[in-house]
Amino acid sequence: MLKKILPKRLFYRGLLIVAVPIIIMQLTISIVFFDSLWIKTNNGMTKALVGEVNTFLKAYQKEEYDRKSLKNLFQKYLDLSISYKDSEILPIDIPERWYSPIDRSLRRELKAKNLTYWFDTRSYKNFIDLKIKFADGYFQFFIPKERVTSSSARLFALWITLPALFVIAIAIIFLKNQTRPIVKLAKASERFGKGENIDDFKPSGALEIRMAGYEFDKMRKRIQRHLNQRSEMLSGISHDLRTPLTRIKLQLSMIKDKNISEKMSQDVIEMEKMLNEYLQFASSSSIEKTETFDLSELLKLTVDKYENKNISSEVQNKLYFDGRKNLIQRCLNNVIDNAIKFSEKISITLKKNEKNIIISIDDDGPGIDKNELDNVFKPFYKIDKGRDISKSSVGLGLSIALDIIKSHGGKINLSKSHLGGLRVEINLPF
């Protein structure tokens, strides 16, 4: 449950590690201050005020005191505005705020003095309207709110909040600087995984992050060297085999028996096709710059080149994609060539959803058995090695297509087609 709530990104997790203790500490300090200092101070101030009001009422009842002078004395020295409302009824409903500590402490102290009261702390910004039952009417007191509350609470809240915000802001800046090299390394890894050139990558950040960056760069160079060696080896073997094949062609042209010559020539042609596939497989990992191109237009041009009426297409217009255009075209050619070999009717669709561009190629051929769906992507694998149609192929078409799509961060899925044959679904992220 906690894993689902926690943020996924390192920056926000780091921010939580810094911010949560600060917030908890500030809340704890605020609660302790509010409970032990501010509320106790307010209770003491309220108790003193109610005591002054009660003293005034008791003194007002005694005839030996001049009532007018008594009112002036309390107004002058205790800052109380006092007026008597004769023959008026004390209001019943008190507009109290249950969450206000001022209201709670004032109500508690007035009840302790057994006074019949009414007060309002909301109607006036700087004053409390207090009414106390007396004889046939009531006394109305206008009391400054500063008599029952301390202004230090606002200053305390300000001083405890501003430093916390300042510390969190500094933490955000430092965390950004610390996570930026990690994000940079992740993006470089993603680009390298897609086959892009990342020679401009330079490790940065903390020592541990730089070490990870240097080790990644070493690994990248080793993988690149291995791929280059593989490509050079396959290219060298394929080119070297062309020379004896050319000599065999010349020798076959000199054979008088045309029947034998034609049969052997067919074998030579098949071998040349195989060599071409080897070269294509070797060059599938070649570096090509990424560009933004119209995938819809590329697919239309690819289909038009076949000039085949049995190929129908439904293409969504203006679908732009960042990738290597020539490799994507090679992938499409390989899949469509495969479909043409084993079927008559082919349907191609291009659409997009929220995250992916989807290219679907359906045919009405014999399809592929479920047990063979994963095997067909293996290099040099052929389902039916005895069929004539497979003799001119070495089984690299789908392997090359899968390599190309994976290098763009996508995937290829094989399933049953609505036409009865095979569906090849290519998903490309954008």
C-alpha positions as CSV (number, residue, x, y, z in Angstrom):
1,M,0.0,0.0,0.0
2,L,2.8,2.4,0.9
3,K,4.6,1.7,-2.3
4,K,1.6,2.8,-4.3
5,I,1.4,6.1,-2.4
6,L,5.1,7.0,-2.6
7,P,6.2,8.9,-5.7
8,K,8.1,7.0,-8.4
9,R,10.7,9.6,-9.2
10,L,14.0,9.9,-7.2
11,F,13.6,13.7,-7.1
12,Y,10.3,13.6,-5.3
13,R,11.4,10.8,-3.0
14,G,14.5,12.8,-2.0
15,L,12.2,15.9,-1.5
16,L,10.0,13.8,0.9
17,I,13.1,12.7,2.8
18,V,14.0,16.4,3.4
19,A,10.6,18.0,3.7
20,V,8.7,15.5,5.9
21,P,11.1,15.8,8.9
22,I,11.0,19.6,8.6
23,I,7.2,19.7,8.4
24,I,6.9,17.2,11.4
25,M,9.3,19.2,13.4
26,Q,7.6,22.5,12.7
27,L,4.2,21.0,13.5
28,T,5.5,19.6,16.8
29,I,7.0,22.9,17.8
30,S,3.8,24.8,16.8
31,I,1.6,22.4,18.8
32,V,3.9,22.6,21.8
33,F,4.0,26.5,21.5
34,F,0.2,26.7,21.0
35,D,-0.6,24.4,23.9
36,S,2.0,25.4,26.5
37,L,2.5,29.1,25.7
38,W,-0.1,30.7,23.6
39,I,-3.2,29.0,25.1
40,K,-1.9,29.5,28.7
41,T,-1.2,33.1,28.0
42,N,-4.6,33.7,26.5
43,N,-6.3,31.9,29.4
44,G,-4.4,34.1,31.8
45,M,-5.3,37.3,29.9
46,T,-9.0,36.2,29.7
47,K,-9.1,35.4,33.4
48,A,-7.7,38.8,34.2
49,L,-10.2,40.6,31.9
50,V,-13.2,38.7,33.3
51,G,-11.9,39.5,36.8
52,E,-11.9,43.3,35.9
53,V,-15.4,43.1,34.5
54,N,-16.6,41.3,37.6
55,T,-14.9,43.8,39.9
56,F,-16.6,46.7,38.0
57,L,-20.0,45.0,38.4
58,K,-19.5,44.5,42.2
59,A,-18.2,48.0,42.6
60,Y,-21.1,49.4,40.6
61,Q,-23.6,47.8,43.0
62,K,-22.2,49.7,46.0
63,E,-23.7,53.1,46.6
64,E,-20.6,54.6,48.2
65,Y,-18.9,54.7,44.8
66,D,-19.8,57.4,42.2
67,R,-21.0,55.3,39.2
68,K,-20.0,57.8,36.6
69,S,-16.5,58.2,38.0
70,L,-16.2,54.4,38.2
71,K,-17.1,54.0,34.5
72,N,-14.6,56.7,33.5
73,L,-11.9,55.1,35.7
74,F,-12.3,51.7,34.0
75,Q,-12.5,53.2,30.6
76,K,-9.3,55.3,31.1
77,Y,-7.0,52.8,32.8
78,L,-8.3,49.4,31.7
79,D,-9.3,50.4,28.1
80,L,-12.9,49.2,28.5
81,S,-15.8,51.0,26.7
82,I,-18.8,50.6,29.0
83,S,-22.4,51.5,28.5
84,Y,-25.6,50.4,30.4
85,K,-28.7,49.4,28.4
86,D,-31.6,49.9,30.8
87,S,-34.8,47.8,30.4
88,E,-33.3,45.9,27.4
89,I,-33.4,42.1,27.1
90,L,-30.1,40.3,26.8
91,P,-29.7,38.3,23.6
92,I,-30.0,34.5,23.9
93,D,-28.1,33.1,20.9
94,I,-24.4,33.5,21.1
95,P,-22.5,33.5,17.8
96,E,-19.7,31.3,19.1
97,R,-16.9,29.7,17.2
98,W,-16.3,26.2,18.7
99,Y,-12.8,26.1,17.1
100,S,-11.7,29.5,18.6
101,P,-9.6,29.3,21.8
102,I,-10.7,32.9,22.6
103,D,-14.3,31.9,22.7
104,R,-13.7,28.8,24.7
105,S,-11.6,30.5,27.4
106,L,-14.0,33.5,27.6
107,R,-17.0,31.3,28.0
108,R,-15.2,29.2,30.6
109,E,-14.2,32.2,32.7
110,L,-17.6,33.9,32.5
111,K,-19.3,30.7,33.7
112,A,-16.8,30.4,36.6
113,K,-18.0,33.9,37.8
114,N,-21.7,32.9,37.6
115,L,-22.4,35.7,35.2
116,T,-25.3,35.8,32.7
117,Y,-23.6,36.8,29.5
118,W,-23.6,37.2,25.8
119,F,-20.6,37.9,23.6
120,D,-19.6,38.2,19.9
121,T,-16.0,37.9,18.7
122,R,-16.8,37.9,15.0
123,S,-18.7,41.1,14.1
124,Y,-15.9,43.5,14.9
125,K,-12.3,43.0,13.7
126,N,-10.5,44.6,16.6
127,F,-13.1,44.4,19.4
128,I,-15.1,41.9,21.4
129,D,-18.8,42.8,22.1
130,L,-19.5,41.5,25.7
131,K,-22.9,42.0,27.4
132,I,-23.5,41.1,31.1
133,K,-26.9,40.9,32.7
134,F,-27.4,43.6,35.4
135,A,-30.6,44.6,37.2
136,D,-33.4,45.3,34.5
137,G,-30.9,45.7,31.6
138,Y,-27.4,44.8,30.8
139,F,-23.9,46.3,30.6
140,Q,-22.3,46.4,27.2
141,F,-18.5,46.2,27.1
142,F,-16.4,46.8,24.0
143,I,-13.1,45.2,24.7
144,P,-10.0,45.3,22.4
145,K,-9.1,41.8,21.2
146,E,-5.5,42.4,22.2
147,R,-6.6,42.2,25.8
148,V,-7.3,38.5,25.4
149,T,-4.9,37.3,22.8
150,S,-1.2,37.7,22.2
151,S,0.1,39.1,18.9
152,S,3.3,37.0,19.3
153,A,1.4,34.0,17.8
154,R,1.3,35.6,14.3
155,L,5.0,36.5,14.5
156,F,5.8,33.0,15.7
157,A,3.9,31.5,12.8
158,L,5.7,33.8,10.4
159,W,9.1,33.0,11.8
160,I,8.6,29.3,11.9
161,T,7.1,29.1,8.4
162,L,9.5,31.3,6.4
163,P,12.7,29.4,7.4
164,A,11.0,26.1,6.7
165,L,10.0,27.3,3.2
166,F,13.5,28.6,2.7
167,V,15.2,25.3,3.7
168,I,12.8,23.3,1.4
169,A,13.5,25.7,-1.5
170,I,17.3,25.2,-1.0
171,A,16.7,21.4,-0.8
172,I,14.8,21.5,-4.1
173,I,17.6,23.3,-5.8
174,F,20.2,20.9,-4.5
175,L,18.1,17.8,-5.3
176,K,17.6,19.1,-8.9
177,N,21.3,19.4,-9.3
178,Q,21.9,15.9,-7.9
179,T,19.2,14.1,-9.9
180,R,20.0,15.9,-13.2
181,P,23.1,13.7,-13.9
182,I,21.0,10.6,-13.1
183,V,18.3,11.7,-15.6
184,K,21.0,12.5,-18.1
185,L,22.5,8.9,-17.7
186,A,19.0,7.4,-18.1
187,K,18.3,9.3,-21.3
188,A,21.8,8.3,-22.7
189,S,21.0,4.7,-21.9
190,E,17.6,4.9,-23.6
191,R,19.2,6.6,-26.7
192,F,21.9,3.9,-26.8
193,G,19.3,1.2,-26.5
194,K,17.6,2.6,-29.6
195,G,20.8,2.5,-31.5
196,E,21.5,6.2,-31.5
197,N,25.0,7.8,-31.4
198,I,25.7,9.2,-27.9
199,D,29.4,10.2,-28.2
200,D,28.4,13.6,-26.7
201,F,27.6,11.9,-23.3
202,K,29.9,13.1,-20.5
203,P,29.4,11.7,-16.9
204,S,28.7,14.4,-14.3
205,G,27.4,14.8,-10.7
206,A,28.5,13.2,-7.5
207,L,31.3,10.7,-7.4
208,E,29.1,7.6,-7.4
209,I,27.0,8.9,-10.3
210,R,30.1,9.7,-12.3
211,M,31.5,6.2,-11.6
212,A,28.2,4.7,-12.9
213,G,28.4,7.0,-16.0
214,Y,32.0,6.0,-16.7
215,E,31.2,2.3,-16.4
216,F,28.2,2.8,-18.7
217,D,30.4,4.5,-21.2
218,K,32.9,1.6,-21.1
219,M,30.2,-0.9,-21.5
220,R,28.7,1.1,-24.5
221,K,32.1,1.1,-26.2
222,R,32.6,-2.7,-25.7
223,I,29.1,-3.4,-27.1
224,Q,29.7,-1.1,-30.0
225,R,33.0,-2.8,-30.7
226,H,31.4,-6.2,-30.6
227,L,28.6,-5.1,-33.0
228,N,31.2,-3.6,-35.4
229,Q,33.2,-6.8,-35.3
230,R,30.2,-8.9,-36.0
231,S,29.1,-6.7,-38.9
232,E,32.6,-6.6,-40.4
233,M,32.9,-10.4,-40.1
234,L,29.6,-11.0,-41.8
235,S,30.3,-8.4,-44.5
236,G,33.8,-9.8,-45.1
237,I,32.5,-13.4,-45.5
238,S,29.7,-12.3,-47.8
239,H,32.0,-10.3,-50.0
240,D,34.7,-13.0,-50.1
241,L,32.1,-15.5,-51.3
242,R,31.0,-13.3,-54.2
243,T,34.3,-13.8,-56.0
244,P,34.1,-17.7,-56.3
245,L,30.4,-17.3,-57.2
246,T,31.3,-15.0,-60.0
247,R,33.9,-17.5,-61.3
248,I,31.3,-20.3,-61.1
249,K,28.9,-18.1,-63.2
250,L,31.5,-17.7,-65.8
251,Q,32.3,-21.4,-65.9
252,L,28.5,-22.3,-66.1
253,S,28.1,-20.0,-69.1
254,M,30.8,-22.1,-70.9
255,I,29.0,-25.5,-70.3
256,K,27.4,-26.8,-73.4
257,D,24.7,-28.8,-71.7
258,K,22.1,-26.1,-71.1
259,N,19.9,-28.2,-68.8
260,I,22.7,-28.7,-66.3
261,S,23.8,-25.1,-66.7
262,E,20.3,-23.7,-65.9
263,K,19.9,-25.9,-62.8
264,M,23.3,-25.0,-61.5
265,S,22.6,-21.3,-62.3
266,Q,19.5,-21.4,-60.2
267,D,21.5,-22.7,-57.2
268,V,24.0,-19.9,-57.7
269,I,21.2,-17.3,-57.8
270,E,19.8,-18.7,-54.6
271,M,23.2,-18.4,-53.0
272,E,23.5,-14.8,-54.1
273,K,20.1,-14.0,-52.5
274,M,21.3,-15.6,-49.3
275,L,24.5,-13.5,-49.4
276,N,22.4,-10.4,-49.9
277,E,20.4,-11.3,-46.8
278,Y,23.6,-11.8,-44.8
279,L,24.8,-8.4,-45.9
280,Q,21.4,-6.9,-45.0
281,F,21.5,-8.5,-41.5
282,A,25.1,-7.3,-41.0
283,S,24.2,-3.7,-41.9
284,S,21.0,-3.6,-39.8
285,S,22.9,-2.3,-36.9
286,S,24.6,0.5,-38.9
287,I,24.4,3.9,-37.4
288,E,21.9,6.2,-39.0
289,K,20.9,9.6,-37.7
290,T,17.5,10.0,-36.1
291,E,15.1,12.3,-37.9
292,T,11.4,13.4,-37.8
293,F,9.5,12.1,-40.8
294,D,6.0,11.4,-41.9
295,L,5.4,7.7,-41.2
296,S,2.1,7.8,-43.1
297,E,3.8,9.0,-46.3
298,L,6.6,6.4,-45.9
299,L,4.1,3.6,-45.6
300,K,2.1,4.8,-48.6
301,L,5.2,5.0,-50.8
302,T,6.3,1.6,-49.6
303,V,3.0,0.0,-50.6
304,D,2.8,1.8,-53.9
305,K,6.3,0.4,-54.9
306,Y,4.9,-3.1,-54.9
307,E,2.2,-2.2,-57.5
308,N,0.1,-5.1,-56.2
309,K,-3.7,-4.8,-56.4
310,N,-4.1,-7.4,-53.7
311,I,-2.5,-5.1,-51.1
312,S,-5.0,-2.7,-49.5
313,S,-4.1,0.0,-47.0
314,E,-5.9,2.2,-44.5
315,V,-3.5,4.9,-43.4
316,Q,-4.1,7.7,-40.9
317,N,-2.6,10.9,-42.4
318,K,0.1,13.1,-40.9
319,L,1.6,10.7,-38.3
320,Y,5.1,12.0,-37.6
321,F,7.7,9.8,-35.9
322,D,11.3,10.4,-34.6
323,G,13.4,7.5,-35.8
324,R,15.7,6.2,-38.6
325,K,13.7,6.4,-41.7
326,N,15.7,3.9,-43.9
327,L,15.6,1.2,-41.2
328,I,11.9,1.6,-40.7
329,Q,11.4,1.2,-44.4
330,R,13.6,-1.9,-44.4
331,C,11.5,-3.4,-41.6
332,L,8.2,-2.7,-43.5
333,N,9.7,-4.2,-46.7
334,N,10.7,-7.4,-44.8
335,V,7.3,-7.9,-43.3
336,I,5.4,-7.2,-46.5
337,D,7.8,-9.4,-48.5
338,N,7.1,-12.2,-46.1
339,A,3.3,-11.7,-46.5
340,I,3.5,-11.7,-50.3
341,K,5.5,-15.0,-50.3
342,F,2.8,-16.9,-48.4
343,S,-0.5,-15.2,-49.2
344,E,-2.6,-13.5,-51.8
345,K,-4.5,-10.9,-50.0
346,I,-2.9,-8.4,-47.7
347,S,-4.4,-5.6,-45.6
348,I,-2.2,-2.8,-44.0
349,T,-3.5,-0.3,-41.4
350,L,-1.8,2.6,-39.7
351,K,-3.3,4.3,-36.7
352,K,-2.2,5.7,-33.3
353,N,-3.5,5.7,-29.7
354,E,-2.5,7.7,-26.7
355,K,1.0,6.2,-26.4
356,N,1.9,4.2,-29.6
357,I,1.7,4.2,-33.4
358,I,0.3,0.9,-34.5
359,I,1.1,-0.7,-37.9
360,S,-1.0,-3.9,-38.6
361,I,-0.2,-6.1,-41.6
362,D,-2.8,-8.9,-42.1
363,D,-2.7,-11.7,-44.7
364,D,-4.8,-14.7,-45.8
365,G,-1.9,-17.1,-45.8
366,P,-1.5,-20.3,-43.8
367,G,-0.4,-18.4,-40.7
368,I,2.0,-19.6,-38.1
369,D,1.4,-22.2,-35.4
370,K,1.3,-20.8,-31.8
371,N,4.3,-22.9,-30.8
372,E,6.4,-21.2,-33.6
373,L,5.5,-17.6,-32.9
374,D,8.6,-16.9,-30.8
375,N,10.9,-19.0,-33.0
376,V,10.3,-17.1,-36.2
377,F,12.2,-14.1,-34.8
378,K,15.3,-16.2,-34.3
379,P,18.1,-15.5,-36.9
380,F,18.4,-18.2,-39.6
381,Y,15.2,-20.0,-38.4
382,K,12.8,-21.4,-41.0
383,I,9.5,-23.1,-40.1
384,D,9.4,-25.4,-43.1
385,K,12.9,-26.0,-44.4
386,G,11.6,-28.4,-47.1
387,R,9.3,-25.9,-48.9
388,D,10.6,-24.6,-52.2
389,I,9.6,-21.0,-51.2
390,S,12.0,-21.1,-48.3
391,K,15.1,-22.3,-50.2
392,S,16.0,-18.8,-51.3
393,S,15.8,-17.4,-47.8
394,V,18.0,-17.9,-44.8
395,G,15.4,-16.7,-42.3
396,L,16.7,-13.3,-41.4
397,G,13.7,-11.1,-42.5
398,L,11.8,-11.1,-39.3
399,S,14.9,-11.0,-37.2
400,I,16.1,-7.8,-38.9
401,A,12.6,-6.3,-38.5
402,L,12.5,-7.1,-34.8
403,D,16.0,-5.7,-34.3
404,I,14.9,-2.5,-36.0
405,I,11.7,-2.0,-34.1
406,K,13.3,-2.9,-30.7
407,S,16.1,-0.3,-31.5
408,H,13.3,2.3,-31.7
409,G,11.8,1.2,-28.3
410,G,8.9,-0.7,-29.9
411,K,7.8,-4.3,-30.2
412,I,6.3,-6.7,-32.7
413,N,3.4,-9.0,-31.9
414,L,2.2,-12.0,-34.0
415,S,-1.4,-13.2,-33.8
416,K,-4.3,-14.7,-35.8
417,S,-5.5,-12.3,-38.6
418,H,-9.1,-11.6,-39.4
419,L,-8.3,-12.6,-42.9
420,G,-7.5,-16.1,-41.7
421,G,-3.7,-15.9,-41.9
422,L,-1.1,-14.0,-39.9
423,R,-1.3,-10.6,-38.3
424,V,2.0,-8.7,-37.7
425,E,1.4,-5.8,-35.3
426,I,4.2,-3.2,-35.0
427,N,4.0,-0.8,-32.0
428,L,6.2,2.2,-32.0
429,P,6.2,4.7,-29.1
430,F,6.0,8.4,-29.9
